[in-house]
Amino acid sequence: MSRPRSKQPKTRITLEFTVPVRERMERIKDRLGADSVTEVIRRSILLYEAVLEAGALRIVSKDDREHAILPDLF
């Protein structure tokens, strides 16, 4: 599910990733139904920014088991 194209100016950057990281991004892209790895990176930045705003990250599974609380990531 892609987002509408932004009207904001864009800039191009070049990134280097190891093959395993690129493969992980491709798997995430497929799970999200994203149009591209670039979309995965954009969404990752939005999520990371939200975690920074909150100051912590708590991960809870569907069966309500807590897996991690990461208050000092930043």
N, CA, C and O atoms as CSV, one atom per row, in Angstrom:
chain,resi,resn,atom,element,x,y,z
A,1,MET,N,N,0.850,-1.156,0.000
A,1,MET,CA,C,0.000,0.000,0.000
A,1,MET,C,C,0.901,1.226,0.000
A,1,MET,O,O,1.532,1.541,1.009
A,2,SER,N,N,0.957,1.900,-1.109
A,2,SER,CA,C,1.851,3.046,-1.210
A,2,SER,C,C,1.138,4.330,-0.806
A,2,SER,O,O,-0.090,4.413,-0.783
A,3,ARG,N,N,1.954,5.319,-0.491
A,3,ARG,CA,C,1.434,6.626,-0.104
A,3,ARG,C,C,1.371,7.507,-1.336
A,3,ARG,O,O,2.112,7.280,-2.293
A,4,PRO,N,N,0.489,8.521,-1.331
A,4,PRO,CA,C,0.457,9.445,-2.464
A,4,PRO,C,C,1.789,10.178,-2.579
A,4,PRO,O,O,2.453,10.438,-1.576
A,5,ARG,N,N,2.165,10.502,-3.789
A,5,ARG,CA,C,3.417,11.222,-4.010
A,5,ARG,C,C,3.370,12.597,-3.373
A,5,ARG,O,O,2.379,13.318,-3.489
A,6,SER,N,N,4.447,12.949,-2.702
A,6,SER,CA,C,4.557,14.235,-2.040
A,6,SER,C,C,4.888,15.318,-3.060
A,6,SER,O,O,5.587,15.069,-4.042
A,7,LYS,N,N,4.384,16.506,-2.818
A,7,LYS,CA,C,4.688,17.655,-3.668
A,7,LYS,C,C,5.959,18.369,-3.195
A,7,LYS,O,O,6.417,19.306,-3.848
A,8,GLN,N,N,6.525,17.937,-2.078
A,8,GLN,CA,C,7.715,18.578,-1.528
A,8,GLN,C,C,8.935,18.281,-2.396
A,8,GLN,O,O,9.000,17.239,-3.048
A,9,PRO,N,N,9.917,19.214,-2.403
A,9,PRO,CA,C,11.147,18.967,-3.156
A,9,PRO,C,C,11.843,17.708,-2.637
A,9,PRO,O,O,11.749,17.373,-1.456
A,10,LYS,N,N,12.525,17.037,-3.519
A,10,LYS,CA,C,13.211,15.795,-3.159
A,10,LYS,C,C,14.705,15.941,-3.390
A,10,LYS,O,O,15.157,16.783,-4.166
A,11,THR,N,N,15.454,15.101,-2.698
A,11,THR,CA,C,16.893,15.016,-2.899
A,11,THR,C,C,17.267,13.547,-2.984
A,11,THR,O,O,16.650,12.711,-2.325
A,12,ARG,N,N,18.248,13.232,-3.769
A,12,ARG,CA,C,18.663,11.848,-3.955
A,12,ARG,C,C,19.876,11.578,-3.066
A,12,ARG,O,O,20.785,12.403,-2.970
A,13,ILE,N,N,19.876,10.409,-2.416
A,13,ILE,CA,C,21.032,9.979,-1.636
A,13,ILE,C,C,21.392,8.559,-2.043
A,13,ILE,O,O,20.557,7.818,-2.563
A,14,THR,N,N,22.625,8.195,-1.805
A,14,THR,CA,C,23.089,6.844,-2.098
A,14,THR,C,C,23.439,6.173,-0.782
A,14,THR,O,O,24.167,6.731,0.038
A,15,LEU,N,N,22.916,4.978,-0.589
A,15,LEU,CA,C,23.169,4.221,0.640
A,15,LEU,C,C,23.795,2.883,0.282
A,15,LEU,O,O,23.489,2.302,-0.760
A,16,GLU,N,N,24.664,2.404,1.142
A,16,GLU,CA,C,25.234,1.074,0.978
A,16,GLU,C,C,24.779,0.196,2.129
A,16,GLU,O,O,24.861,0.595,3.290
A,17,PHE,N,N,24.297,-1.003,1.810
A,17,PHE,CA,C,23.859,-1.968,2.803
A,17,PHE,C,C,24.517,-3.297,2.513
A,17,PHE,O,O,24.837,-3.596,1.363
A,18,THR,N,N,24.721,-4.095,3.542
A,18,THR,CA,C,25.190,-5.454,3.305
A,18,THR,C,C,24.059,-6.233,2.645
A,18,THR,O,O,22.895,-5.840,2.713
A,19,VAL,N,N,24.414,-7.327,2.015
A,19,VAL,CA,C,23.403,-8.151,1.348
A,19,VAL,C,C,22.327,-8.627,2.333
A,19,VAL,O,O,21.143,-8.556,2.004
A,20,PRO,N,N,22.697,-9.114,3.536
A,20,PRO,CA,C,21.650,-9.548,4.467
A,20,PRO,C,C,20.676,-8.423,4.856
A,20,PRO,O,O,19.477,-8.661,5.000
A,21,VAL,N,N,21.193,-7.208,5.024
A,21,VAL,CA,C,20.303,-6.084,5.373
A,21,VAL,C,C,19.369,-5.789,4.209
A,21,VAL,O,O,18.179,-5.553,4.418
A,22,ARG,N,N,19.885,-5.799,2.999
A,22,ARG,CA,C,19.043,-5.562,1.817
A,22,ARG,C,C,17.957,-6.643,1.724
A,22,ARG,O,O,16.806,-6.340,1.411
A,23,GLU,N,N,18.319,-7.882,1.991
A,23,GLU,CA,C,17.339,-8.975,1.950
A,23,GLU,C,C,16.264,-8.772,3.011
A,23,GLU,O,O,15.087,-9.032,2.759
A,24,ARG,N,N,16.660,-8.307,4.198
A,24,ARG,CA,C,15.680,-8.024,5.255
A,24,ARG,C,C,14.724,-6.924,4.817
A,24,ARG,O,O,13.517,-7.018,5.036
A,25,MET,N,N,15.269,-5.877,4.194
A,25,MET,CA,C,14.412,-4.789,3.718
A,25,MET,C,C,13.433,-5.280,2.655
A,25,MET,O,O,12.281,-4.847,2.627
A,26,GLU,N,N,13.879,-6.175,1.788
A,26,GLU,CA,C,12.988,-6.742,0.770
A,26,GLU,C,C,11.866,-7.551,1.414
A,26,GLU,O,O,10.714,-7.477,0.987
A,27,ARG,N,N,12.213,-8.333,2.457
A,27,ARG,CA,C,11.175,-9.115,3.153
A,27,ARG,C,C,10.172,-8.190,3.827
A,27,ARG,O,O,8.969,-8.447,3.790
A,28,ILE,N,N,10.657,-7.119,4.441
A,28,ILE,CA,C,9.759,-6.149,5.073
A,28,ILE,C,C,8.882,-5.495,4.018
A,28,ILE,O,O,7.685,-5.310,4.234
A,29,LYS,N,N,9.464,-5.145,2.885
A,29,LYS,CA,C,8.702,-4.545,1.781
A,29,LYS,C,C,7.552,-5.460,1.372
A,29,LYS,O,O,6.422,-5.008,1.192
A,30,ASP,N,N,7.848,-6.733,1.230
A,30,ASP,CA,C,6.821,-7.700,0.842
A,30,ASP,C,C,5.731,-7.818,1.902
A,30,ASP,O,O,4.547,-7.862,1.568
A,31,ARG,N,N,6.117,-7.870,3.172
A,31,ARG,CA,C,5.133,-7.983,4.265
A,31,ARG,C,C,4.236,-6.756,4.349
A,31,ARG,O,O,3.044,-6.868,4.633
A,32,LEU,N,N,4.819,-5.578,4.099
A,32,LEU,CA,C,4.046,-4.335,4.153
A,32,LEU,C,C,3.209,-4.115,2.896
A,32,LEU,O,O,2.228,-3.372,2.916
A,33,GLY,N,N,3.601,-4.759,1.813
A,33,GLY,CA,C,2.958,-4.459,0.537
A,33,GLY,C,C,3.414,-3.108,0.009
A,33,GLY,O,O,2.703,-2.456,-0.757
A,34,ALA,N,N,4.610,-2.691,0.427
A,34,ALA,CA,C,5.160,-1.405,-0.008
A,34,ALA,C,C,5.616,-1.509,-1.457
A,34,ALA,O,O,5.931,-2.594,-1.947
A,35,ASP,N,N,5.646,-0.364,-2.133
A,35,ASP,CA,C,6.059,-0.331,-3.535
A,35,ASP,C,C,7.557,-0.487,-3.722
A,35,ASP,O,O,8.009,-0.950,-4.770
A,36,SER,N,N,8.342,-0.099,-2.700
A,36,SER,CA,C,9.792,-0.098,-2.868
A,36,SER,C,C,10.486,-0.163,-1.515
A,36,SER,O,O,9.868,0.035,-0.469
A,37,VAL,N,N,11.780,-0.443,-1.561
A,37,VAL,CA,C,12.594,-0.397,-0.358
A,37,VAL,C,C,12.665,1.045,0.141
A,37,VAL,O,O,12.754,1.281,1.346
A,38,THR,N,N,12.627,1.997,-0.768
A,38,THR,CA,C,12.617,3.404,-0.372
A,38,THR,C,C,11.420,3.690,0.532
A,38,THR,O,O,11.547,4.424,1.512
A,39,GLU,N,N,10.273,3.122,0.213
A,39,GLU,CA,C,9.082,3.298,1.050
A,39,GLU,C,C,9.295,2.675,2.429
A,39,GLU,O,O,8.845,3.230,3.432
A,40,VAL,N,N,9.971,1.539,2.488
A,40,VAL,CA,C,10.296,0.901,3.768
A,40,VAL,C,C,11.171,1.833,4.603
A,40,VAL,O,O,10.948,1.993,5.803
A,41,ILE,N,N,12.159,2.442,3.971
A,41,ILE,CA,C,13.050,3.355,4.684
A,41,ILE,C,C,12.275,4.572,5.178
A,41,ILE,O,O,12.468,5.000,6.315
A,42,ARG,N,N,11.400,5.138,4.344
A,42,ARG,CA,C,10.583,6.286,4.774
A,42,ARG,C,C,9.738,5.931,5.995
A,42,ARG,O,O,9.696,6.679,6.972
A,43,ARG,N,N,9.067,4.782,5.928
A,43,ARG,CA,C,8.220,4.368,7.050
A,43,ARG,C,C,9.051,4.105,8.297
A,43,ARG,O,O,8.615,4.403,9.410
A,44,SER,N,N,10.245,3.547,8.118
A,44,SER,CA,C,11.135,3.288,9.245
A,44,SER,C,C,11.537,4.587,9.937
A,44,SER,O,O,11.604,4.651,11.164
A,45,ILE,N,N,11.801,5.611,9.147
A,45,ILE,CA,C,12.160,6.911,9.717
A,45,ILE,C,C,10.989,7.478,10.511
A,45,ILE,O,O,11.188,8.014,11.601
A,46,LEU,N,N,9.778,7.368,9.984
A,46,LEU,CA,C,8.594,7.853,10.708
A,46,LEU,C,C,8.424,7.109,12.030
A,46,LEU,O,O,8.126,7.721,13.056
A,47,LEU,N,N,8.612,5.793,12.005
A,47,LEU,CA,C,8.490,5.000,13.229
A,47,LEU,C,C,9.577,5.381,14.231
A,47,LEU,O,O,9.297,5.559,15.417
A,48,TYR,N,N,10.798,5.504,13.763
A,48,TYR,CA,C,11.910,5.858,14.644
A,48,TYR,C,C,11.671,7.231,15.268
A,48,TYR,O,O,11.944,7.436,16.450
A,49,GLU,N,N,11.172,8.152,14.485
A,49,GLU,CA,C,10.868,9.481,15.007
A,49,GLU,C,C,9.794,9.412,16.092
A,49,GLU,O,O,9.893,10.105,17.104
A,50,ALA,N,N,8.773,8.582,15.889
A,50,ALA,CA,C,7.714,8.430,16.890
A,50,ALA,C,C,8.261,7.843,18.185
A,50,ALA,O,O,7.865,8.258,19.274
A,51,VAL,N,N,9.172,6.877,18.071
A,51,VAL,CA,C,9.784,6.285,19.262
A,51,VAL,C,C,10.628,7.331,19.987
A,51,VAL,O,O,10.602,7.403,21.216
A,52,LEU,N,N,11.370,8.136,19.241
A,52,LEU,CA,C,12.157,9.199,19.858
A,52,LEU,C,C,11.258,10.181,20.604
A,52,LEU,O,O,11.591,10.616,21.706
A,53,GLU,N,N,10.124,10.530,20.007
A,53,GLU,CA,C,9.172,11.438,20.649
A,53,GLU,C,C,8.649,10.845,21.953
A,53,GLU,O,O,8.513,11.542,22.958
A,54,ALA,N,N,8.356,9.536,21.918
A,54,ALA,CA,C,7.799,8.869,23.096
A,54,ALA,C,C,8.863,8.639,24.163
A,54,ALA,O,O,8.554,8.622,25.355
A,55,GLY,N,N,10.097,8.464,23.748
A,55,GLY,CA,C,11.182,8.250,24.687
A,55,GLY,C,C,11.352,6.812,25.128
A,55,GLY,O,O,12.235,6.518,25.935
A,56,ALA,N,N,10.527,5.904,24.618
A,56,ALA,CA,C,10.636,4.490,24.986
A,56,ALA,C,C,9.918,3.644,23.952
A,56,ALA,O,O,9.127,4.149,23.156
A,57,LEU,N,N,10.202,2.359,23.972
A,57,LEU,CA,C,9.542,1.415,23.079
A,57,LEU,C,C,9.183,0.180,23.889
A,57,LEU,O,O,10.047,-0.426,24.523
A,58,ARG,N,N,7.924,-0.188,23.868
A,58,ARG,CA,C,7.439,-1.380,24.574
A,58,ARG,C,C,6.855,-2.321,23.531
A,58,ARG,O,O,5.987,-1.924,22.754
A,59,ILE,N,N,7.321,-3.559,23.506
A,59,ILE,CA,C,6.856,-4.536,22.525
A,59,ILE,C,C,6.036,-5.589,23.242
A,59,ILE,O,O,6.513,-6.230,24.179
A,60,VAL,N,N,4.802,-5.766,22.797
A,60,VAL,CA,C,3.888,-6.732,23.399
A,60,VAL,C,C,3.329,-7.611,22.283
A,60,VAL,O,O,2.870,-7.107,21.258
A,61,SER,N,N,3.371,-8.930,22.490
A,61,SER,CA,C,2.861,-9.850,21.477
A,61,SER,C,C,1.335,-9.871,21.494
A,61,SER,O,O,0.704,-9.319,22.395
A,62,LYS,N,N,0.762,-10.509,20.496
A,62,LYS,CA,C,-0.694,-10.594,20.387
A,62,LYS,C,C,-1.328,-11.289,21.590
A,62,LYS,O,O,-2.491,-11.045,21.912
A,63,ASP,N,N,-0.564,-12.151,22.249
A,63,ASP,CA,C,-1.093,-12.839,23.429
A,63,ASP,C,C,-0.750,-12.086,24.723
A,63,ASP,O,O,-0.760,-12.673,25.805
A,64,ASP,N,N,-0.449,-10.791,24.607
A,64,ASP,CA,C,-0.200,-9.891,25.735
A,64,ASP,C,C,1.077,-10.188,26.522
A,64,ASP,O,O,1.216,-9.738,27.659
A,65,ARG,N,N,1.997,-10.929,25.943
A,65,ARG,CA,C,3.287,-11.127,26.599
A,65,ARG,C,C,4.213,-9.979,26.230
A,65,ARG,O,O,4.345,-9.612,25.062
A,66,GLU,N,N,4.847,-9.426,27.246
A,66,GLU,CA,C,5.782,-8.332,27.016
A,66,GLU,C,C,7.140,-8.902,26.632
A,66,GLU,O,O,7.675,-9.764,27.330
A,67,HIS,N,N,7.690,-8.427,25.538
A,67,HIS,CA,C,8.972,-8.929,25.052
A,67,HIS,C,C,10.123,-7.983,25.332
A,67,HIS,O,O,11.260,-8.421,25.506
A,68,ALA,N,N,9.844,-6.714,25.375
A,68,ALA,CA,C,10.939,-5.769,25.615
A,68,ALA,C,C,10.385,-4.395,25.999
A,68,ALA,O,O,9.354,-3.950,25.493
A,69,ILE,N,N,11.085,-3.765,26.880
A,69,ILE,CA,C,10.870,-2.342,27.137
A,69,ILE,C,C,12.237,-1.709,26.964
A,69,ILE,O,O,13.191,-2.079,27.648
A,70,LEU,N,N,12.330,-0.775,26.070
A,70,LEU,CA,C,13.619,-0.177,25.750
A,70,LEU,C,C,13.591,1.319,26.027
A,70,LEU,O,O,13.474,2.113,25.093
A,71,PRO,N,N,13.695,1.723,27.294
A,71,PRO,CA,C,13.601,3.138,27.610
A,71,PRO,C,C,14.874,3.914,27.314
A,71,PRO,O,O,14.833,5.137,27.177
A,72,ASP,N,N,15.991,3.232,27.213
A,72,ASP,CA,C,17.262,3.942,27.062
A,72,ASP,C,C,17.901,3.701,25.696
A,72,ASP,O,O,19.123,3.597,25.591
A,73,LEU,N,N,17.085,3.613,24.659
A,73,LEU,CA,C,17.623,3.446,23.327
A,73,LEU,C,C,18.358,4.679,22.846
A,73,LEU,O,O,19.212,4.600,21.963
A,74,PHE,N,N,18.025,5.813,23.426
A,74,PHE,CA,C,18.464,7.073,22.829
A,74,PHE,C,C,19.278,7.854,23.793
A,74,PHE,O,O,19.738,8.949,23.469
